[in-house]
Amino acid sequence: MSNNEPNNHYYELAVRSLGLIEGAIIVMTVGAMAVVQWLDEQPLKVFGWFLFPIEFLLNAVFFPGTETRLRKNGAALLEALPMFLLSYVLYRFAKTAISVLRRVLPKRPQ
């Protein structure tokens, strides 16, 4: 049914509205930004102290001249999440490679 017909009681939107998935993504993004802002305002830097030794060791190995600073909670959490994701991906890759090698390589005679 279109808007041009007489006695049309329905109204078709001229612009496509957001669907459930798009709305959920927007709500989650805004929620994550609010959580990061709230974490940054907290006086105790819990995530910063957790991330500091890891970042200090990585900087000492790869960037020796870099000064490592203590980060706020939100910034530390945003920097730690990709590191945790990368370590998990490497763990799963190594686990899969080991299982494939165990299947492919012949067993040792006893």
Secondary structure, DSSP 8 states (H G I E B T S, - for coil): --TTSTT------SS----HHHHHHHHHHHHHHHHHHHHHH-SS-HHHHHHHHHHHHHHHHH-TT-------HHHHHHHHHHHHHHHHHHHHHHHHHHHHHHHHS-----
